[in-house]
Amino acid sequence: MGFVKFIRTLWVIAGFIVPLAGVAEYAIEGKKKGAEKKEQVLQDLKTQMQVANIKLPEWLNEYVDIILGLLIDFVVFLLNKFGFFDLEKTSSDS
């Protein structure tokens, strides 16, 4: 897998994170903290990658959780910047 194809694959995976993060935020709001929500999104993302037959290079198998975790953090950071999550509502509930 070339570098460009790898970046395109990460871009496709990032597309899955947006709805999964939204579901994790609103479906289980107040029940889980950020790290637990991230773990839920990570597990759901890995499941969706298997269903969609999205594969990463073999040499990354050892680091898949770390790479996907960083990708989830980045996408959620962007979603927060664009106001996707209502941070005032979730912080006042805690």
C-alpha positions in Angstrom: 0.0 0.0 0.0 1.5 3.3 -1.1 1.5 6.4 1.0 -1.3 8.1 -1.0 -3.5 5.1 -0.7 -2.8 4.9 3.0 -3.9 8.6 3.5 -7.0 8.0 1.4 -7.8 5.0 3.6 -7.5 7.1 6.7 -9.8 9.7 5.1 -12.4 7.1 4.5 -12.1 5.8 8.1 -12.4 9.4 9.4 -15.8 9.5 7.5 -17.0 6.7 9.7 -16.0 8.5 12.9 -18.3 11.4 12.5 -21.6 9.4 12.8 -20.1 7.0 15.4 -19.0 9.9 17.6 -22.4 11.6 17.3 -24.1 8.4 18.3 -21.7 7.9 21.2 -22.2 11.5 22.4 -26.0 11.6 22.3 -27.0 7.9 22.8 -25.0 7.4 25.9 -24.7 11.0 27.1 -24.1 11.3 30.8 -23.5 7.6 31.3 -19.9 7.5 30.1 -16.9 9.8 30.3 -14.9 10.9 27.3 -12.4 8.1 27.4 -15.2 5.5 27.7 -17.0 7.2 24.7 -13.7 7.1 22.7 -13.3 3.4 23.5 -16.9 2.8 22.3 -16.3 4.7 19.1 -13.0 2.7 18.6 -14.7 -0.6 19.0 -17.6 0.5 16.7 -15.1 1.8 14.1 -13.2 -1.4 14.0 -16.4 -3.3 13.5 -17.5 -1.0 10.7 -14.0 -1.4 9.1 -14.5 -5.1 9.0 -18.0 -4.8 7.6 -16.7 -2.4 4.9 -13.6 -4.6 4.3 -11.3 -1.6 4.9 -7.8 -2.9 5.5 -4.7 -1.1 6.7 -1.2 -2.2 5.8 0.0 -5.3 7.6 2.9 -3.5 9.3 0.4 -1.3 11.1 -1.5 -4.2 12.7 0.4 -3.7 16.0 -0.5 0.0 16.1 -4.1 0.1 14.8 -5.6 1.0 18.1 -3.1 3.9 18.6 -3.6 5.2 15.0 -7.4 5.0 15.1 -7.4 6.6 18.6 -5.4 9.5 17.3 -7.7 9.8 14.3 -10.7 9.7 16.6 -9.2 12.5 18.8 -8.5 14.6 15.7 -12.0 14.2 14.3 -13.7 14.9 17.6 -11.4 18.0 18.1 -12.6 19.3 14.7 -16.2 18.5 15.5 -15.8 20.4 18.8 -14.3 23.4 17.0 -17.2 23.5 14.6 -19.8 23.3 17.4 -21.1 19.8 16.6 -21.3 18.8 20.2 -23.1 21.0 22.7 -20.3 21.4 25.2 -22.2 23.7 27.6 -25.0 21.1 28.0 -22.7 18.2 28.5 -20.4 20.0 31.0 -23.3 21.3 33.1 -24.7 17.7 33.4 -21.5 16.5 35.0 
